[in-house]
Amino acid sequence: MFSYSEQIQCHDEHIEPEFWKEPFGVDVEYDTLKFLLIPDHVSAYIAARLAHKVYRYQIDNISTKEQITHAVMITMGGLLPGVLLHDHLAWTLNKNIPPIEFGTMGVKYYAGPGQPLDQPRIIHPLSIEVEDRVVGVVEDLVDLGGTARFVSQYLMEERKARKIILIAPYLKKAVDEMDVIFFGIVPKDTWIITPRERVETLIKRVPFWRDHGATLQDCQNNLRTIGYPAYLIDTYLRATYERG
């Protein structure tokens, strides 16, 4: 059995693939959600494994002409995995595999941890042309599937993309109406904290704990349990806790 704390603190050579394919979060006081903090080097590892799966898809579709030629990173969540995937997929050593052109599109679906909006909305326009292209849509997580379906419908109907393939490190729920390339699966009650949203999660969750009875020390203990580094706790905790 893999220990959460050991995997959060491990170095590159000790990453356990089986843990990260089906990771579990930790319980904290004053919250019903579990939390899973993903270290930077684990994010890089997951992106490399995900890129390998995309490459396999490309090889399998040489004859079908359905290879991915464009990728749309959905901001903010898709930026980090998208940039890491770009390093693997924006060029190619195989003449039968096209390099992938990356672009961005801003879509907002969450107000905070466990707080989906009524419907997604576009906050930054699509930055590349995708008409008649097979497009990979890059997200950090497929949760309720709302963003994936919204973006797919928009790109197909409004921007005339030929086919959409969802690319994400993690799934919480399958999306039956499109192809999905993913690395692992997480439980529905687990909030993933990627390297790009550690401060955001802290600022949004500490007041929630405080308002449910947590002391400053309780909040510090929660953050340590999740795996937050001391420098972030020292920088943001007290100011966030004391904010009205």
N, C-alpha and C positions, 0 to 999 in steps of 0.2 A: 504493500500500500504506500502510495506516494504522499509525502507530507506537504501541505500547502505552503507552510513557511519555508521549508527547504527549497521548493521550486521557485518561490518568489525571490529567494536570496542566492540561487545557484549561479554559477558561472557558465560560460558557453559550453564547456566540455561536459557539463553535468545536466544539460537540458534533457528531460525525459519526454520523448515524443508522445508516449501513451498518456501521460498526464495531460498534456496540452491539447490533445485531440478531444478529450472529454473532461475538461477541467471542472473543478468545483470551487465555489466561493466560500467565504467564511461568514459566520454569524457575528453580529456585533450587537451591543446593547442599544435599546431604544429604536430598533428598526426591524421591519419585517423582511427587507431585502437582504440577500447575501451579496458580498462584494468580492470581485476577482481583479486584482491589480496585475497588469501585464508589464514586466520589465522591458526596457528598450531592446536588449539583446534577444529577448524571446520574440518580440515583434519582428525583428529582422529575420530570425529563424523561421517563423511562421510564414512570412512573406516569401522566403526562398522556397519553402515547400509548396506554397500556393502557386508560385510562378512555375514550378515543375509541373503541376497539374494543368496549368494553362498551356504550357509547351506540349504536353501530351495531347491535349485537345487539338492543338494546331496540327500536330502530326497525323492524328486520326482523321482530320478533315482536309487533308491535302487533295484528295480526289473529289470531295463534295463541293469544293470552292466556298465552304462556309467558315473559313478561318476568320478569326477576329483581326480586324485591321485598325479599329479605333477603340479607345477606352475613355469612359467618362468618369472622372472622380467626383463623387457626390460630397460636397463640402457641408459640414466640416469633417465628418467622420471618415470619408473616403480618401482624404488627403494623405494621411500618414501611410496606410497600406498602399495607396496609389503611387506615391513617390518611391516607396521601397520596391514595388513591382516594376516601376519604370526602369530601375537600374538593371533589371533582368530582361525586360521584354521590349524595350524601345529600340533594340538593335538585335541582329541575328547573325549567326555564323552558318546557318543552313539556308541555301538559296530557295528552298521550297517553303520556308516559313517567313511570312511578312513581318517586318518590324511594326510595332503598334504605335500609332499616334495617340498621345494622351491629351485630354482636355478636362475642363471642369464644368460643373453645374451646381448651383447652390440650392439645396432643398432643406427646409426645416420641418421636423415632425415631432420633436420632443422639446418640452419646456424645461425638463430636468429629469433626474433618475426616476424611472417608472411613471412619467407624466407625459403620455402622448397627447398631441394636439388633436382636435376634431378631424382634421385632414391635413395632408402635407401642403406646403406652398413653396413656390419658386422664389428665392431671394437673390440669386445671381444667375444671369442668363447663361445658356450653353455657349461655350467658347470655341467649339469646333463644328464643322459641318459633318453630318453623319448620314446624309441622304443615300439610300441604297447600299449601306454598309452594315456589316455584322459588328455590333458594338458590345463591348464588355462594360457593364456598369459596376463600378468599384465602390463598395461600401465597407464599413468596418464590422457591421453586424446586421443580419436579417432577423428582426424581432417579430413584429406583428405582420410583416410583409407589406405594410401600407406604402412605405416609401418605394419599395421595389416595384410594386404594381403601378403606382403613380408615375414614376419615372419611365417605366417601360411603355405605358400607354402614351405618355407625352412624346417620347422619342419615335415611336412607331407612327402615331397618328399626326402629330404636328410637325415633326422633323423628318419623317419618311424613312427612318432606318429600316433596313430589311429584316434584321433579327437582333434580339437582345439576349445576352448571356450575363447573368449576374455573377459577380466575382466578389467573394467576401471571406475573410478569415474564419468567421463563425456564423452559425445559424442557431436560431432558437425555434424557428418554425419553417417547415418546407414551403416553397413557393411552387405549386404544381404547374402553373401556366407558362413557365419559362425554364430554360436550362440554368443550372446553378453549379459553379465550381467553388468549392469551399474546403477549408482545412479541418474544422472541428465543429462540435456541437456543445452548447452550454444550456443548462437548465433555465426555464422561463423565469425563475425567481432570482436570478443572478445578474447583478449589474457589473458589466465589464468596465474597468478603468484603464484606458489605453494611455500611453505616454503623453498624448496631446490633450488629455482632459483631467489630469490629476488635480490641478488647482481648481478647475471648474467644479468638479465633483465635491471637493472639500468645501468650497464656498457655498454650494447649494445644500449640502447634507448636514454640515455642522449646525446651522440654525434649526433644521428639522429635529435633530437630536436634542438640542437645547430646549426647544419648545415642548418636547415630550419628557422633560425632566432631567436631562443629562447635565452634569456639572462640566466645568472646563476639563477637569481630570478625566472624566468619563469619555469625553470627546477625544482627548489625547490617546487614551487607551484604545478606543475604536480605531483610530488612524494607525496606530502601531500594529494592531491586530491585522488590519488590512494589508500592511506592508509599506506604508508611507515612509519615505526617508526623513530623517530628523530635520534636515535643512528646510523642507517644505512645512513641516509642523511648526518649527520655530518662526518661520516667516509669516505664515498666514493664520494659524489657529486662533490666537488670542484676539486679533483684530476682527476676525470673522465671528467669533463667539460673542464679542461685546457689541457688535453692530446691531442697531435697533431693527 
